[in-house]
Amino acid sequence: MSSHRERAIEIFSTLKNEGHRQVQIAESLGLTQGAVSKYARGDADISKPIAELLEAKYGYRKDWILEGELPKKIDKKHEMAEVARIAKQGRDLDSIPEIRDLLPDIKKLKEEDYNVLVTTIRRFLGKK
């Protein structure tokens, strides 16, 4: 199993390989480029709030970032099914006009926006 710092290096290396620049990552997380650089080198541990932001913005699960608990990334299809399951507890999504009307737009979201939405809903519902 990799260490916390090895996972941080892996995350930022992968993001770089995907075309993300440190300054863009920093802006998306509300950090300085210097802070992102320290994480990318493994010189600083990622805190829980930063791990939650990485989960919401880039899909890396905070439990993997902090503890090494697999899977490392959010499974978008699984998360959508989980949101639907949670919402259906006691209510059918199709019977809630506000939800029903939003579903087509939710399906069109960019992955990072979708991840932010799912994370927000899960936190609101008190889910992990």
C-alpha positions in Angstrom: 0.0 0.0 0.0 1.3 3.5 -0.9 1.9 6.2 1.7 -0.1 9.4 2.0 2.7 11.3 0.3 3.1 8.8 -2.5 -0.6 9.1 -3.2 -0.4 12.9 -3.3 2.5 12.7 -5.8 0.5 10.2 -7.9 -2.6 12.5 -8.0 -0.7 15.6 -9.0 1.5 13.7 -11.5 -1.6 12.3 -13.1 -3.4 15.6 -13.2 -0.3 17.1 -14.9 -0.3 14.3 -17.5 -3.9 15.0 -18.1 -3.0 18.6 -19.0 -3.8 20.4 -15.7 -1.3 23.1 -14.8 -0.5 23.7 -11.1 -1.8 27.2 -11.2 -5.1 26.0 -12.6 -5.3 23.3 -9.9 -4.5 25.8 -7.3 -7.2 28.2 -8.5 -9.8 25.3 -8.6 -9.0 24.3 -5.0 -8.6 27.9 -3.6 -4.9 27.3 -2.9 -1.7 29.0 -3.8 0.5 27.5 -6.6 3.2 27.0 -3.9 0.9 24.9 -1.8 0.0 22.7 -4.8 3.7 22.4 -5.6 4.4 21.1 -2.0 1.7 18.5 -2.4 2.9 17.5 -5.9 6.5 16.9 -4.5 5.1 15.1 -1.4 6.5 17.8 0.9 3.2 18.4 2.6 0.4 16.1 3.8 -3.0 16.7 2.3 -5.6 17.7 4.9 -9.1 16.4 5.0 -10.7 19.6 3.6 -8.2 19.6 0.7 -8.9 15.8 0.1 -12.6 16.6 0.0 -12.0 19.3 -2.6 -9.8 16.9 -4.7 -12.6 14.4 -4.5 -15.2 17.0 -5.6 -13.1 18.6 -8.3 -11.1 15.7 -9.7 -12.8 12.5 -8.6 -10.0 11.2 -6.3 -11.8 9.7 -3.2 -10.8 11.4 0.0 -10.7 8.0 1.7 -8.1 6.9 -0.8 -6.1 10.1 -0.5 -6.1 10.1 3.3 -6.1 6.3 4.1 -5.3 4.5 0.9 -8.8 2.9 0.9 -9.6 1.7 -2.6 -11.1 2.5 -5.0 -9.0 5.5 -5.7 -11.5 7.4 -7.9 -15.2 7.9 -7.8 -17.2 5.6 -10.1 -19.6 8.1 -11.7 -22.2 5.5 -12.6 -22.1 4.0 -9.1 -22.4 7.5 -7.5 -25.4 8.4 -9.7 -27.1 5.2 -8.8 -26.3 5.9 -5.1 -27.8 9.4 -5.3 -30.9 7.9 -7.0 -31.1 5.2 -4.3 -30.8 7.8 -1.5 -33.4 10.1 -3.1 -35.9 7.2 -3.6 -35.9 6.3 0.1 -39.5 7.2 0.8 -40.0 9.1 -2.4 -39.9 8.4 -6.1 -37.7 10.7 -8.1 -40.2 10.9 -10.9 -42.8 12.2 -8.5 -40.7 15.2 -7.5 -40.9 17.8 -10.3 -37.9 19.8 -9.2 -35.7 16.6 -9.3 -37.2 15.1 -12.4 -36.7 18.4 -14.3 -33.0 18.5 -13.2 -32.0 15.0 -14.1 -31.4 15.6 -17.8 -29.1 18.5 -17.0 -27.3 16.6 -14.3 -26.5 13.9 -16.8 -24.9 16.5 -19.1 -22.6 18.0 -16.4 -18.8 17.9 -16.9 -17.3 15.2 -14.7 -15.7 17.6 -12.2 -19.0 19.5 -11.8 -20.9 16.2 -11.5 -18.5 15.2 -8.7 -19.0 18.5 -6.9 -22.8 18.0 -7.0 -22.7 14.4 -5.8 -20.3 15.2 -3.0 -22.5 18.1 -1.9 -25.6 16.0 -1.9 -23.9 13.2 0.1 -22.7 15.7 2.7 -26.1 17.3 2.9 -27.6 13.9 3.6 -24.9 13.0 6.1 -23.5 10.2 3.9 -19.7 9.4 3.6 
